Amino acid sequence: KSENGGPSLPTTRRGRRAAMSYPGRALVVVWMVIGLAARCGGISYDGELAIPDTQGGLFGSITDGKDIWFGVDGSPAKIIRISAGIPIGFSGLHEVAFEDGTEGLDHMKEVGRLEFLPDEERLWSLVAEPLDDATADSWFAYAGVGNPAGRLVKVDLLQMKRVGYLQLSGKDVRGGISLGSFAYFVTSAKPAVVMRCPIKEMFHGDTFHPLEVSLALGEHNVQAVFADNTNEHMLLGTYTQPARVVKLAVPAMTRSASLLLPAGDEMIYCGARWDKHAIFGTSTLPGRIIKVHIETLTHIKTIELSHGEDRAVSLVVFDGRAFVGLANEWEQDTSSIVQVDLDTMEEVAALVTPPGCTWLYTAAAVRGFAFFGSRYHATSIVTRVGMRVAKPDVPAVATGVATGQDAVLLTWAREFPQYHNGGGKIIGARVLVRPAWHWDWTEEHTFGLAAPDPFAPKGGINRIIRVHEALEDLLDSAPPGGPSRGYSAVVDNLEPMESYKFAIILTNSAGASHRSRSSEAIMTSFSARLELFVLGIGLFLDIAIVIIWVHTAIRALREDSRADYELADAGGGCASERDDNSILNASWATPQAISGGSSQGWSDLGERLRGMLS
């Protein structure tokens, strides 16, 4: 047993990873046990904001690169304006992440709120005019509400005031985009209807009439609407089984092509453009991410997310990766944001959201950060996620899982939801160890380095072994007796029966984390050499006792034989009166019997020996 009550660590080094030794110092073998990590870029938690009085939750979002406007799907509908908390010029690189946000970032905060008329309920869509058309005082957007059906409400996002409304259709306005001088809206009709509206004429007089185009039969419930890479076409994804993708030329509103997706690719709920491809998320169990080539409108590949990652209903694209919000609610009142590499179409990372941030039906991107809003809560949560790599968060305090005579098995766990790796895979780890009696940490206590670690001290100890994160990092596997969702390391070449304290530093491509707090004192177990020494003394004493007993028995036999011989020679008969099996009865050991004078003598000798043994 170790000092901490766990299993003891085998003293043999068989099976441990090889590492470079350094005389008189501890040697560290580091490996990863869990945590999903990106191979190209990262995902990291960078703060959250609770927005009260938002019954129905957040649905629809707009951003100008500084602030974000979220629609509230309530009764009545609302629009909430929040500050993203990203200073102008902030790059998001090489910053240190803490529990309350990344160093250099400001806290998010609500800066404005607009409530619609009492009868304007269920905000279904939020479409802003081109940002180039905004002035210093005004920037207009259009909100489609579910009641009254087909109503389009015009708001000034900068002034946070309601401008007016028009009855655009008899059906709900479920989505839209603005391109150039036109805004395009899609209704919930079957089949869906796409309406082209001149922006400057919509709210000027009763003579306004949009140009309407109906899609084909089976093309309805359009949830995803966005433009292609040339802004000459708009792409529509349908919430049908199977799903369809429709490509319309704008502003002509002519049908260019359509694509019926394979079976299983159904119920498209969100979409975005990545270079020359369209990326769609599905509201299936589990969710799927679909990649379509825009120019030829051909299906490239579909990835199904992991079990339990249900309903991919919001996504943003950044640097070749899709960050996908899920519409689910786990046992701890949390959900997940999943990262997908769009080049390989592989799921490469995931992040657990804070408690209360579930059903992520809306997302916005601001300069390397994604903002996911929750739904179906009276108090909605906006989670800010870094899409660039930051320095790792402070590692959790190391704990001892098992000890040996010269080694300690350590683990340090991820602390969800705040603990993260800075958004990039861990490429280095430093395990610091010092005697428990030492009062402070110094550079000489850096006993183990995991490579490559360009931020580690150049001099001193040079024990290097690579550490990396694996895809199963969010599973519940762990070293025997250790915590799940964490890292572990074996520190050896320690002194037996000595107490040590440990600390951890992690490194990714952005740099090194702060040092963790010191662990509790952990004592190595009993010295194997001392154990062998004690065992040897015990074995020596046992052998000595056996030798003394044998020597005493032989001597007693000789003495009895001599005494009986003397009695027999004198003509005494007392020997026959003794116990036949007594060791003192040595009449059978007379010189005549031992000399082999008769076979009867040897026979008597054998019988008496068997009697003694029995």
Order of alpha helices (4+ residues) and beta strands (2+ residues): beta-beta-beta-beta-beta-beta-beta-beta-beta-beta-beta-beta-beta-beta-beta-beta-beta-beta-beta-beta-beta-beta-beta-beta-beta-beta-beta-beta-beta-beta-beta-beta-beta-beta-beta-beta-beta-beta-beta-beta-alpha-alpha-alpha
